[in-house]
Amino acid sequence: MQEAIDIQLQMPRPVAEALLSSLREELRNGLQVHWYDDRYRTVPDKLRSRRILDDYPALAGHKRTIGALRAALTAAQ
C-alpha cells in the first residue's frame, strides 16, 4: 500500500465552497477529455471513470479532495 499523506486546511466557508466548485469542474473536464480516448473505448461505461482515475492520479486526487470538502462543509452546518 502506498504511504498516505495527511493535510489539514482551514479556510472560510465561501473559500471552501469556491474550491469545491472549481475542483468539481476540473474533475468533470478531466474525465471528459479522456472519456473517448481510444485507450478507454473498450472499457464499459460503468468502469470507465474508475479506470481513468486509476491512470490519472491528479484526477483521483481531485475526487478525494472533493469528498473531503463535501464532508467538512456538511459537518460545519
mmCIF file of the N, C-alpha and C atoms, coordinates in Angstrom:
data_MODEL
# 
_entry.id   MODEL 
# 
loop_
_atom_site.group_PDB 
_atom_site.id 
_atom_site.type_symbol 
_atom_site.label_atom_id 
_atom_site.label_alt_id 
_atom_site.label_comp_id 
_atom_site.label_asym_id 
_atom_site.label_entity_id 
_atom_site.label_seq_id 
_atom_site.pdbx_PDB_ins_code 
_atom_site.Cartn_x 
_atom_site.Cartn_y 
_atom_site.Cartn_z 
_atom_site.occupancy 
_atom_site.B_iso_or_equiv 
_atom_site.pdbx_formal_charge 
_atom_site.auth_seq_id 
_atom_site.auth_comp_id 
_atom_site.auth_asym_id 
_atom_site.auth_atom_id 
_atom_site.pdbx_PDB_model_num 
ATOM 1   N N  . MET A 1 1  ? 0.847   -1.190 0.000   1.00 0.00 ? 1  MET A N  1 
ATOM 2   C CA . MET A 1 1  ? 0.000   0.000  0.000   1.00 0.00 ? 1  MET A CA 1 
ATOM 3   C C  . MET A 1 1  ? 0.886   1.244  0.000   1.00 0.00 ? 1  MET A C  1 
ATOM 4   N N  . GLN A 1 2  ? 0.463   2.258  -0.710  1.00 0.00 ? 2  GLN A N  1 
ATOM 5   C CA . GLN A 1 2  ? 1.231   3.489  -0.782  1.00 0.00 ? 2  GLN A CA 1 
ATOM 6   C C  . GLN A 1 2  ? 1.139   4.255  0.525   1.00 0.00 ? 2  GLN A C  1 
ATOM 7   N N  . GLU A 1 3  ? 2.171   5.022  0.800   1.00 0.00 ? 3  GLU A N  1 
ATOM 8   C CA . GLU A 1 3  ? 2.191   5.837  2.005   1.00 0.00 ? 3  GLU A CA 1 
ATOM 9   C C  . GLU A 1 3  ? 1.178   6.973  1.873   1.00 0.00 ? 3  GLU A C  1 
ATOM 10  N N  . ALA A 1 4  ? 0.370   7.157  2.889   1.00 0.00 ? 4  ALA A N  1 
ATOM 11  C CA . ALA A 1 4  ? -0.654  8.207  2.873   1.00 0.00 ? 4  ALA A CA 1 
ATOM 12  C C  . ALA A 1 4  ? -0.084  9.500  3.448   1.00 0.00 ? 4  ALA A C  1 
ATOM 13  N N  . ILE A 1 5  ? -0.589  10.600 2.965   1.00 0.00 ? 5  ILE A N  1 
ATOM 14  C CA . ILE A 1 5  ? -0.193  11.913 3.441   1.00 0.00 ? 5  ILE A CA 1 
ATOM 15  C C  . ILE A 1 5  ? -1.444  12.603 3.966   1.00 0.00 ? 5  ILE A C  1 
ATOM 16  N N  . ASP A 1 6  ? -1.367  13.144 5.162   1.00 0.00 ? 6  ASP A N  1 
ATOM 17  C CA . ASP A 1 6  ? -2.486  13.877 5.750   1.00 0.00 ? 6  ASP A CA 1 
ATOM 18  C C  . ASP A 1 6  ? -2.240  15.371 5.599   1.00 0.00 ? 6  ASP A C  1 
ATOM 19  N N  . ILE A 1 7  ? -3.294  16.079 5.229   1.00 0.00 ? 7  ILE A N  1 
ATOM 20  C CA . ILE A 1 7  ? -3.232  17.526 5.086   1.00 0.00 ? 7  ILE A CA 1 
ATOM 21  C C  . ILE A 1 7  ? -4.408  18.118 5.843   1.00 0.00 ? 7  ILE A C  1 
ATOM 22  N N  . GLN A 1 8  ? -4.141  19.120 6.630   1.00 0.00 ? 8  GLN A N  1 
ATOM 23  C CA . GLN A 1 8  ? -5.221  19.805 7.337   1.00 0.00 ? 8  GLN A CA 1 
ATOM 24  C C  . GLN A 1 8  ? -5.234  21.252 6.870   1.00 0.00 ? 8  GLN A C  1 
ATOM 25  N N  . LEU A 1 9  ? -6.392  21.715 6.440   1.00 0.00 ? 9  LEU A N  1 
ATOM 26  C CA . LEU A 1 9  ? -6.555  23.086 5.963   1.00 0.00 ? 9  LEU A CA 1 
ATOM 27  C C  . LEU A 1 9  ? -7.684  23.764 6.722   1.00 0.00 ? 9  LEU A C  1 
ATOM 28  N N  . GLN A 1 10 ? -7.512  25.021 6.950   1.00 0.00 ? 10 GLN A N  1 
ATOM 29  C CA . GLN A 1 10 ? -8.594  25.827 7.499   1.00 0.00 ? 10 GLN A CA 1 
ATOM 30  C C  . GLN A 1 10 ? -8.830  26.979 6.539   1.00 0.00 ? 10 GLN A C  1 
ATOM 31  N N  . MET A 1 11 ? -10.085 27.159 6.173   1.00 0.00 ? 11 MET A N  1 
ATOM 32  C CA . MET A 1 11 ? -10.422 28.248 5.266   1.00 0.00 ? 11 MET A CA 1 
ATOM 33  C C  . MET A 1 11 ? -11.860 28.681 5.529   1.00 0.00 ? 11 MET A C  1 
ATOM 34  N N  . PRO A 1 12 ? -12.175 29.899 5.206   1.00 0.00 ? 12 PRO A N  1 
ATOM 35  C CA . PRO A 1 12 ? -13.551 30.362 5.364   1.00 0.00 ? 12 PRO A CA 1 
ATOM 36  C C  . PRO A 1 12 ? -14.494 29.559 4.471   1.00 0.00 ? 12 PRO A C  1 
ATOM 37  N N  . ARG A 1 13 ? -15.732 29.427 4.903   1.00 0.00 ? 13 ARG A N  1 
ATOM 38  C CA . ARG A 1 13 ? -16.718 28.647 4.157   1.00 0.00 ? 13 ARG A CA 1 
ATOM 39  C C  . ARG A 1 13 ? -16.834 29.076 2.690   1.00 0.00 ? 13 ARG A C  1 
ATOM 40  N N  . PRO A 1 14 ? -16.901 30.391 2.389   1.00 0.00 ? 14 PRO A N  1 
ATOM 41  C CA . PRO A 1 14 ? -17.016 30.777 0.964   1.00 0.00 ? 14 PRO A CA 1 
ATOM 42  C C  . PRO A 1 14 ? -15.817 30.314 0.127   1.00 0.00 ? 14 PRO A C  1 
ATOM 43  N N  . VAL A 1 15 ? -14.642 30.315 0.719   1.00 0.00 ? 15 VAL A N  1 
ATOM 44  C CA . VAL A 1 15 ? -13.453 29.857 0.004   1.00 0.00 ? 15 VAL A CA 1 
ATOM 45  C C  . VAL A 1 15 ? -13.545 28.352 -0.236  1.00 0.00 ? 15 VAL A C  1 
ATOM 46  N N  . ALA A 1 16 ? -13.976 27.606 0.789   1.00 0.00 ? 16 ALA A N  1 
ATOM 47  C CA . ALA A 1 16 ? -14.129 26.150 0.656   1.00 0.00 ? 16 ALA A CA 1 
ATOM 48  C C  . ALA A 1 16 ? -15.170 25.813 -0.408  1.00 0.00 ? 16 ALA A C  1 
ATOM 49  N N  . GLU A 1 17 ? -16.260 26.551 -0.438  1.00 0.00 ? 17 GLU A N  1 
ATOM 50  C CA . GLU A 1 17 ? -17.293 26.305 -1.443  1.00 0.00 ? 17 GLU A CA 1 
ATOM 51  C C  . GLU A 1 17 ? -16.793 26.628 -2.847  1.00 0.00 ? 17 GLU A C  1 
ATOM 52  N N  . ALA A 1 18 ? -16.010 27.699 -2.978  1.00 0.00 ? 18 ALA A N  1 
ATOM 53  C CA . ALA A 1 18 ? -15.444 28.055 -4.276  1.00 0.00 ? 18 ALA A CA 1 
ATOM 54  C C  . ALA A 1 18 ? -14.437 26.997 -4.736  1.00 0.00 ? 18 ALA A C  1 
ATOM 55  N N  . LEU A 1 19 ? -13.618 26.520 -3.812  1.00 0.00 ? 19 LEU A N  1 
ATOM 56  C CA . LEU A 1 19 ? -12.661 25.473 -4.147  1.00 0.00 ? 19 LEU A CA 1 
ATOM 57  C C  . LEU A 1 19 ? -13.383 24.200 -4.557  1.00 0.00 ? 19 LEU A C  1 
ATOM 58  N N  . LEU A 1 20 ? -14.438 23.843 -3.838  1.00 0.00 ? 20 LEU A N  1 
ATOM 59  C CA . LEU A 1 20 ? -15.222 22.659 -4.179  1.00 0.00 ? 20 LEU A CA 1 
ATOM 60  C C  . LEU A 1 20 ? -15.795 22.775 -5.588  1.00 0.00 ? 20 LEU A C  1 
ATOM 61  N N  . SER A 1 21 ? -16.344 23.909 -5.898  1.00 0.00 ? 21 SER A N  1 
ATOM 62  C CA . SER A 1 21 ? -16.904 24.136 -7.238  1.00 0.00 ? 21 SER A CA 1 
ATOM 63  C C  . SER A 1 21 ? -15.826 24.033 -8.312  1.00 0.00 ? 21 SER A C  1 
ATOM 64  N N  . SER A 1 22 ? -14.682 24.622 -8.061  1.00 0.00 ? 22 SER A N  1 
ATOM 65  C CA . SER A 1 22 ? -13.579 24.588 -9.015  1.00 0.00 ? 22 SER A CA 1 
ATOM 66  C C  . SER A 1 22 ? -13.071 23.157 -9.223  1.00 0.00 ? 22 SER A C  1 
ATOM 67  N N  . LEU A 1 23 ? -12.902 22.407 -8.142  1.00 0.00 ? 23 LEU A N  1 
ATOM 68  C CA . LEU A 1 23 ? -12.428 21.028 -8.250  1.00 0.00 ? 23 LEU A CA 1 
ATOM 69  C C  . LEU A 1 23 ? -13.428 20.153 -9.002  1.00 0.00 ? 23 LEU A C  1 
ATOM 70  N N  . ARG A 1 24 ? -14.704 20.357 -8.764  1.00 0.00 ? 24 ARG A N  1 
ATOM 71  C CA . ARG A 1 24 ? -15.726 19.591 -9.487  1.00 0.00 ? 24 ARG A CA 1 
ATOM 72  C C  . ARG A 1 24 ? -15.631 19.844 -10.988 1.00 0.00 ? 24 ARG A C  1 
ATOM 73  N N  . GLU A 1 25 ? -15.473 21.108 -11.352 1.00 0.00 ? 25 GLU A N  1 
ATOM 74  C CA . GLU A 1 25 ? -15.383 21.452 -12.768 1.00 0.00 ? 25 GLU A CA 1 
ATOM 75  C C  . GLU A 1 25 ? -14.120 20.866 -13.395 1.00 0.00 ? 25 GLU A C  1 
ATOM 76  N N  . GLU A 1 26 ? -12.997 20.943 -12.686 1.00 0.00 ? 26 GLU A N  1 
ATOM 77  C CA . GLU A 1 26 ? -11.754 20.377 -13.203 1.00 0.00 ? 26 GLU A CA 1 
ATOM 78  C C  . GLU A 1 26 ? -11.864 18.862 -13.360 1.00 0.00 ? 26 GLU A C  1 
ATOM 79  N N  . LEU A 1 27 ? -12.491 18.187 -12.398 1.00 0.00 ? 27 LEU A N  1 
ATOM 80  C CA . LEU A 1 27 ? -12.676 16.739 -12.493 1.00 0.00 ? 27 LEU A CA 1 
ATOM 81  C C  . LEU A 1 27 ? -13.586 16.399 -13.675 1.00 0.00 ? 27 LEU A C  1 
ATOM 82  N N  . ARG A 1 28 ? -14.676 17.123 -13.804 1.00 0.00 ? 28 ARG A N  1 
ATOM 83  C CA . ARG A 1 28 ? -15.604 16.896 -14.911 1.00 0.00 ? 28 ARG A CA 1 
ATOM 84  C C  . ARG A 1 28 ? -14.886 17.073 -16.257 1.00 0.00 ? 28 ARG A C  1 
ATOM 85  N N  . ASN A 1 29 ? -14.118 18.146 -16.386 1.00 0.00 ? 29 ASN A N  1 
ATOM 86  C CA . ASN A 1 29 ? -13.384 18.399 -17.633 1.00 0.00 ? 29 ASN A CA 1 
ATOM 87  C C  . ASN A 1 29 ? -12.326 17.322 -17.879 1.00 0.00 ? 29 ASN A C  1 
ATOM 88  N N  . GLY A 1 30 ? -11.621 16.926 -16.830 1.00 0.00 ? 30 GLY A N  1 
ATOM 89  C CA . GLY A 1 30 ? -10.593 15.901 -16.979 1.00 0.00 ? 30 GLY A CA 1 
ATOM 90  C C  . GLY A 1 30 ? -11.160 14.573 -17.426 1.00 0.00 ? 30 GLY A C  1 
ATOM 91  N N  . LEU A 1 31 ? -12.279 14.180 -16.841 1.00 0.00 ? 31 LEU A N  1 
ATOM 92  C CA . LEU A 1 31 ? -12.913 12.925 -17.262 1.00 0.00 ? 31 LEU A CA 1 
ATOM 93  C C  . LEU A 1 31 ? -13.414 13.021 -18.695 1.00 0.00 ? 31 LEU A C  1 
ATOM 94  N N  . GLN A 1 32 ? -13.964 14.157 -19.037 1.00 0.00 ? 32 GLN A N  1 
ATOM 95  C CA . GLN A 1 32 ? -14.493 14.344 -20.385 1.00 0.00 ? 32 GLN A CA 1 
ATOM 96  C C  . GLN A 1 32 ? -13.382 14.295 -21.430 1.00 0.00 ? 32 GLN A C  1 
ATOM 97  N N  . VAL A 1 33 ? -12.227 14.848 -21.112 1.00 0.00 ? 33 VAL A N  1 
ATOM 98  C CA . VAL A 1 33 ? -11.105 14.840 -22.040 1.00 0.00 ? 33 VAL A CA 1 
ATOM 99  C C  . VAL A 1 33 ? -10.687 13.410 -22.368 1.00 0.00 ? 33 VAL A C  1 
ATOM 100 N N  . HIS A 1 34 ? -10.678 12.528 -21.380 1.00 0.00 ? 34 HIS A N  1 
ATOM 101 C CA . HIS A 1 34 ? -10.179 11.171 -21.571 1.00 0.00 ? 34 HIS A CA 1 
ATOM 102 C C  . HIS A 1 34 ? -11.273 10.149 -21.898 1.00 0.00 ? 34 HIS A C  1 
ATOM 103 N N  . TRP A 1 35 ? -12.515 10.491 -21.708 1.00 0.00 ? 35 TRP A N  1 
ATOM 104 C CA . TRP A 1 35 ? -13.619 9.532  -21.833 1.00 0.00 ? 35 TRP A CA 1 
ATOM 105 C C  . TRP A 1 35 ? -13.615 8.801  -23.173 1.00 0.00 ? 35 TRP A C  1 
ATOM 106 N N  . TYR A 1 36 ? -13.378 9.509  -24.263 1.00 0.00 ? 36 TYR A N  1 
ATOM 107 C CA . TYR A 1 36 ? -13.462 8.908  -25.593 1.00 0.00 ? 36 TYR A CA 1 
ATOM 108 C C  . TYR A 1 36 ? -12.093 8.559  -26.187 1.00 0.00 ? 36 TYR A C  1 
ATOM 109 N N  . ASP A 1 37 ? -11.042 8.598  -25.369 1.00 0.00 ? 37 ASP A N  1 
ATOM 110 C CA . ASP A 1 37 ? -9.725  8.156  -25.846 1.00 0.00 ? 37 ASP A CA 1 
ATOM 111 C C  . ASP A 1 37 ? -9.819  6.715  -26.323 1.00 0.00 ? 37 ASP A C  1 
ATOM 112 N N  . ASP A 1 38 ? -9.049  6.384  -27.349 1.00 0.00 ? 38 ASP A N  1 
ATOM 113 C CA . ASP A 1 38 ? -9.015  5.007  -27.844 1.00 0.00 ? 38 ASP A CA 1 
ATOM 114 C C  . ASP A 1 38 ? -8.661  4.027  -26.729 1.00 0.00 ? 38 ASP A C  1 
ATOM 115 N N  . ARG A 1 39 ? -7.847  4.485  -25.817 1.00 0.00 ? 39 ARG A N  1 
ATOM 116 C CA . ARG A 1 39 ? -7.401  3.652  -24.700 1.00 0.00 ? 39 ARG A CA 1 
ATOM 117 C C  . ARG A 1 39 ? -8.570  3.118  -23.861 1.00 0.00 ? 39 ARG A C  1 
ATOM 118 N N  . TYR A 1 40 ? -9.664  3.882  -23.791 1.00 0.00 ? 40 TYR A N  1 
ATOM 119 C CA . TYR A 1 40 ? -10.809 3.510  -22.943 1.00 0.00 ? 40 TYR A CA 1 
ATOM 120 C C  . TYR A 1 40 ? -12.047 3.102  -23.746 1.00 0.00 ? 40 TYR A C  1 
ATOM 121 N N  . ARG A 1 41 ? -11.924 3.078  -25.053 1.00 0.00 ? 41 ARG A N  1 
ATOM 122 C CA . ARG A 1 41 ? -13.075 2.790  -25.906 1.00 0.00 ? 41 ARG A CA 1 
ATOM 123 C C  . ARG A 1 41 ? -13.707 1.430  -25.600 1.00 0.00 ? 41 ARG A C  1 
ATOM 124 N N  . THR A 1 42 ? -12.905 0.445  -25.235 1.00 0.00 ? 42 THR A N  1 
ATOM 125 C CA . THR A 1 42 ? -13.425 -0.903 -24.973 1.00 0.00 ? 42 THR A CA 1 
ATOM 126 C C  . THR A 1 42 ? -13.813 -1.126 -23.516 1.00 0.00 ? 42 THR A C  1 
ATOM 127 N N  . VAL A 1 43 ? -13.569 -0.134 -22.676 1.00 0.00 ? 43 VAL A N  1 
ATOM 128 C CA . VAL A 1 43 ? -13.923 -0.250 -21.251 1.00 0.00 ? 43 VAL A CA 1 
ATOM 129 C C  . VAL A 1 43 ? -15.405 0.096  -21.102 1.00 0.00 ? 43 VAL A C  1 
ATOM 130 N N  . PRO A 1 44 ? -16.193 -0.764 -20.446 1.00 0.00 ? 44 PRO A N  1 
ATOM 131 C CA . PRO A 1 44 ? -17.621 -0.463 -20.255 1.00 0.00 ? 44 PRO A CA 1 
ATOM 132 C C  . PRO A 1 44 ? -17.817 0.863  -19.520 1.00 0.00 ? 44 PRO A C  1 
ATOM 133 N N  . ASP A 1 45 ? -18.883 1.561  -19.873 1.00 0.00 ? 45 ASP A N  1 
ATOM 134 C CA . ASP A 1 45 ? -19.156 2.883  -19.286 1.00 0.00 ? 45 ASP A CA 1 
ATOM 135 C C  . ASP A 1 45 ? -19.106 2.871  -17.760 1.00 0.00 ? 45 ASP A C  1 
ATOM 136 N N  . LYS A 1 46 ? -19.637 1.822  -17.149 1.00 0.00 ? 46 LYS A N  1 
ATOM 137 C CA . LYS A 1 46 ? -19.702 1.771  -15.682 1.00 0.00 ? 46 LYS A CA 1 
ATOM 138 C C  . LYS A 1 46 ? -18.316 1.673  -15.043 1.00 0.00 ? 46 LYS A C  1 
ATOM 139 N N  . LEU A 1 47 ? -17.342 1.196  -15.790 1.00 0.00 ? 47 LEU A N  1 
ATOM 140 C CA . LEU A 1 47 ? -15.990 1.014  -15.255 1.00 0.00 ? 47 LEU A CA 1 
ATOM 141 C C  . LEU A 1 47 ? -15.010 2.081  -15.752 1.00 0.00 ? 47 LEU A C  1 
ATOM 142 N N  . ARG A 1 48 ? -15.428 2.853  -16.731 1.00 0.00 ? 48 ARG A N  1 
ATOM 143 C CA . ARG A 1 48 ? -14.516 3.789  -17.395 1.00 0.00 ? 48 ARG A CA 1 
ATOM 144 C C  . ARG A 1 48 ? -13.997 4.881  -16.460 1.00 0.00 ? 48 ARG A C  1 
ATOM 145 N N  . SER A 1 49 ? -14.859 5.468  -15.654 1.00 0.00 ? 49 SER A N  1 
ATOM 146 C CA . SER A 1 49 ? -14.412 6.526  -14.740 1.00 0.00 ? 49 SER A CA 1 
ATOM 147 C C  . SER A 1 49 ? -13.329 6.012  -13.805 1.00 0.00 ? 49 SER A C  1 
ATOM 148 N N  . ARG A 1 50 ? -13.554 4.841  -13.233 1.00 0.00 ? 50 ARG A N  1 
ATOM 149 C CA . ARG A 1 50 ? -12.576 4.263  -12.308 1.00 0.00 ? 50 ARG A CA 1 
ATOM 150 C C  . ARG A 1 50 ? -11.237 4.028  -13.002 1.00 0.00 ? 50 ARG A C  1 
ATOM 151 N N  . ARG A 1 51 ? -11.280 3.530  -14.229 1.00 0.00 ? 51 ARG A N  1 
ATOM 152 C CA . ARG A 1 51 ? -10.049 3.265  -14.979 1.00 0.00 ? 51 ARG A CA 1 
ATOM 153 C C  . ARG A 1 51 ? -9.300  4.567  -15.259 1.00 0.00 ? 51 ARG A C  1 
ATOM 154 N N  . ILE A 1 52 ? -10.034 5.606  -15.639 1.00 0.00 ? 52 ILE A N  1 
ATOM 155 C CA . ILE A 1 52 ? -9.395  6.907  -15.895 1.00 0.00 ? 52 ILE A CA 1 
ATOM 156 C C  . ILE A 1 52 ? -8.764  7.433  -14.615 1.00 0.00 ? 52 ILE A C  1 
ATOM 157 N N  . LEU A 1 53 ? -9.472  7.341  -13.505 1.00 0.00 ? 53 LEU A N  1 
ATOM 158 C CA . LEU A 1 53 ? -8.934  7.817  -12.234 1.00 0.00 ? 53 LEU A CA 1 
ATOM 159 C C  . LEU A 1 53 ? -7.699  7.021  -11.820 1.00 0.00 ? 53 LEU A C  1 
ATOM 160 N N  . ASP A 1 54 ? -7.694  5.728  -12.111 1.00 0.00 ? 54 ASP A N  1 
ATOM 161 C CA . ASP A 1 54 ? -6.516  4.907  -11.806 1.00 0.00 ? 54 ASP A CA 1 
ATOM 162 C C  . ASP A 1 54 ? -5.311  5.343  -12.638 1.00 0.00 ? 54 ASP A C  1 
ATOM 163 N N  . ASP A 1 55 ? -5.562  5.752  -13.873 1.00 0.00 ? 55 ASP A N  1 
ATOM 164 C CA . ASP A 1 55 ? -4.475  6.128  -14.774 1.00 0.00 ? 55 ASP A CA 1 
ATOM 165 C C  . ASP A 1 55 ? -4.006  7.575  -14.600 1.00 0.00 ? 55 ASP A C  1 
ATOM 166 N N  . TYR A 1 56 ? -4.843  8.413  -14.018 1.00 0.00 ? 56 TYR A N  1 
ATOM 167 C CA . TYR A 1 56 ? -4.509  9.831  -13.851 1.00 0.00 ? 56 TYR A CA 1 
ATOM 168 C C  . TYR A 1 56 ? -4.645  10.211 -12.371 1.00 0.00 ? 56 TYR A C  1 
ATOM 169 N N  . PRO A 1 57 ? -3.558  10.081 -11.601 1.00 0.00 ? 57 PRO A N  1 
ATOM 170 C CA . PRO A 1 57 ? -3.609  10.317 -10.160 1.00 0.00 ? 57 PRO A CA 1 
ATOM 171 C C  . PRO A 1 57 ? -4.049  11.732 -9.765  1.00 0.00 ? 57 PRO A C  1 
ATOM 172 N N  . ALA A 1 58 ? -3.767  12.721 -10.602 1.00 0.00 ? 58 ALA A N  1 
ATOM 173 C CA . ALA A 1 58 ? -4.197  14.087 -10.260 1.00 0.00 ? 58 ALA A CA 1 
ATOM 174 C C  . ALA A 1 58 ? -5.723  14.173 -10.229 1.00 0.00 ? 58 ALA A C  1 
ATOM 175 N N  . LEU A 1 59 ? -6.387  13.515 -11.176 1.00 0.00 ? 59 LEU A N  1 
ATOM 176 C CA . LEU A 1 59 ? -7.852  13.499 -11.185 1.00 0.00 ? 59 LEU A CA 1 
ATOM 177 C C  . LEU A 1 59 ? -8.380  12.731 -9.979  1.00 0.00 ? 59 LEU A C  1 
ATOM 178 N N  . ALA A 1 60 ? -7.714  11.638 -9.624  1.00 0.00 ? 60 ALA A N  1 
ATOM 179 C CA . ALA A 1 60 ? -8.123  10.886 -8.437  1.00 0.00 ? 60 ALA A CA 1 
ATOM 180 C C  . ALA A 1 60 ? -7.968  11.750 -7.184  1.00 0.00 ? 60 ALA A C  1 
ATOM 181 N N  . GLY A 1 61 ? -6.914  12.563 -7.150  1.00 0.00 ? 61 GLY A N  1 
ATOM 182 C CA . GLY A 1 61 ? -6.728  13.487 -6.030  1.00 0.00 ? 61 GLY A CA 1 
ATOM 183 C C  . GLY A 1 61 ? -7.837  14.519 -5.954  1.00 0.00 ? 61 GLY A C  1 
ATOM 184 N N  . HIS A 1 62 ? -8.286  14.981 -7.117  1.00 0.00 ? 62 HIS A N  1 
ATOM 185 C CA . HIS A 1 62 ? -9.423  15.909 -7.147  1.00 0.00 ? 62 HIS A CA 1 
ATOM 186 C C  . HIS A 1 62 ? -10.649 15.239 -6.525  1.00 0.00 ? 62 HIS A C  1 
ATOM 187 N N  . LYS A 1 63 ? -10.890 13.999 -6.912  1.00 0.00 ? 63 LYS A N  1 
ATOM 188 C CA . LYS A 1 63 ? -12.071 13.291 -6.407  1.00 0.00 ? 63 LYS A CA 1 
ATOM 189 C C  . LYS A 1 63 ? -11.999 13.119 -4.892  1.00 0.00 ? 63 LYS A C  1 
ATOM 190 N N  . ARG A 1 64 ? -10.841 12.753 -4.373  1.00 0.00 ? 64 ARG A N  1 
ATOM 191 C CA . ARG A 1 64 ? -10.686 12.579 -2.926  1.00 0.00 ? 64 ARG A CA 1 
ATOM 192 C C  . ARG A 1 64 ? -10.862 13.909 -2.196  1.00 0.00 ? 64 ARG A C  1 
ATOM 193 N N  . THR A 1 65 ? -10.301 14.975 -2.754  1.00 0.00 ? 65 THR A N  1 
ATOM 194 C CA . THR A 1 65 ? -10.413 16.296 -2.134  1.00 0.00 ? 65 THR A CA 1 
ATOM 195 C C  . THR A 1 65 ? -11.860 16.779 -2.155  1.00 0.00 ? 65 THR A C  1 
ATOM 196 N N  . ILE A 1 66 ? -12.573 16.515 -3.237  1.00 0.00 ? 66 ILE A N  1 
ATOM 197 C CA . ILE A 1 66 ? -13.991 16.867 -3.321  1.00 0.00 ? 66 ILE A CA 1 
ATOM 198 C C  . ILE A 1 66 ? -14.762 16.178 -2.202  1.00 0.00 ? 66 ILE A C  1 
ATOM 199 N N  . GLY A 1 67 ? -14.509 14.891 -1.999  1.00 0.00 ? 67 GLY A N  1 
ATOM 200 C CA . GLY A 1 67 ? -15.181 14.156 -0.929  1.00 0.00 ? 67 GLY A CA 1 
ATOM 201 C C  . GLY A 1 67 ? -14.884 14.727 0.442   1.00 0.00 ? 67 GLY A C  1 
ATOM 202 N N  . ALA A 1 68 ? -13.630 15.075 0.681   1.00 0.00 ? 68 ALA A N  1 
ATOM 203 C CA . ALA A 1 68 ? -13.247 15.643 1.979   1.00 0.00 ? 68 ALA A CA 1 
ATOM 204 C C  . ALA A 1 68 ? -13.882 17.024 2.188   1.00 0.00 ? 68 ALA A C  1 
ATOM 205 N N  . LEU A 1 69 ? -13.893 17.837 1.160   1.00 0.00 ? 69 LEU A N  1 
ATOM 206 C CA . LEU A 1 69 ? -14.520 19.160 1.272   1.00 0.00 ? 69 LEU A CA 1 
ATOM 207 C C  . LEU A 1 69 ? -16.024 19.052 1.518   1.00 0.00 ? 69 LEU A C  1 
ATOM 208 N N  . ARG A 1 70 ? -16.674 18.164 0.789   1.00 0.00 ? 70 ARG A N  1 
ATOM 209 C CA . ARG A 1 70 ? -18.126 17.979 0.991   1.00 0.00 ? 70 ARG A CA 1 
ATOM 210 C C  . ARG A 1 70 ? -18.412 17.541 2.422   1.00 0.00 ? 70 ARG A C  1 
ATOM 211 N N  . ALA A 1 71 ? -17.629 16.605 2.930   1.00 0.00 ? 71 ALA A N  1 
ATOM 212 C CA . ALA A 1 71 ? -17.831 16.120 4.295   1.00 0.00 ? 71 ALA A CA 1 
ATOM 213 C C  . ALA A 1 71 ? -17.586 17.249 5.304   1.00 0.00 ? 71 ALA A C  1 
ATOM 214 N N  . ALA A 1 72 ? -16.554 18.032 5.103   1.00 0.00 ? 72 ALA A N  1 
ATOM 215 C CA . ALA A 1 72 ? -16.258 19.131 6.026   1.00 0.00 ? 72 ALA A CA 1 
ATOM 216 C C  . ALA A 1 72 ? -17.332 20.200 5.992   1.00 0.00 ? 72 ALA A C  1 
ATOM 217 N N  . LEU A 1 73 ? -17.819 20.527 4.795   1.00 0.00 ? 73 LEU A N  1 
ATOM 218 C CA . LEU A 1 73 ? -18.878 21.537 4.685   1.00 0.00 ? 73 LEU A CA 1 
ATOM 219 C C  . LEU A 1 73 ? -20.175 21.050 5.316   1.00 0.00 ? 73 LEU A C  1 
ATOM 220 N N  . THR A 1 74 ? -20.492 19.775 5.151   1.00 0.00 ? 74 THR A N  1 
ATOM 221 C CA . THR A 1 74 ? -21.695 19.206 5.748   1.00 0.00 ? 74 THR A CA 1 
ATOM 222 C C  . THR A 1 74 ? -21.576 19.186 7.258   1.00 0.00 ? 74 THR A C  1 
ATOM 223 N N  . ALA A 1 75 ? -20.418 18.816 7.773   1.00 0.00 ? 75 ALA A N  1 
ATOM 224 C CA . ALA A 1 75 ? -20.213 18.751 9.224   1.00 0.00 ? 75 ALA A CA 1 
ATOM 225 C C  . ALA A 1 75 ? -20.250 20.137 9.861   1.00 0.00 ? 75 ALA A C  1 
ATOM 226 N N  . ALA A 1 76 ? -19.861 21.168 9.106   1.00 0.00 ? 76 ALA A N  1 
ATOM 227 C CA . ALA A 1 76 ? -19.828 22.516 9.649   1.00 0.00 ? 76 ALA A CA 1 
ATOM 228 C C  . ALA A 1 76 ? -21.195 23.190 9.698   1.00 0.00 ? 76 ALA A C  1 
ATOM 229 N N  . GLN A 1 77 ? -22.199 22.556 9.100   1.00 0.00 ? 77 GLN A N  1 
ATOM 230 C CA . GLN A 1 77 ? -23.538 23.174 9.080   1.00 0.00 ? 77 GLN A CA 1 
ATOM 231 C C  . GLN A 1 77 ? -24.197 23.109 10.418  1.00 0.00 ? 77 GLN A C  1 
# 
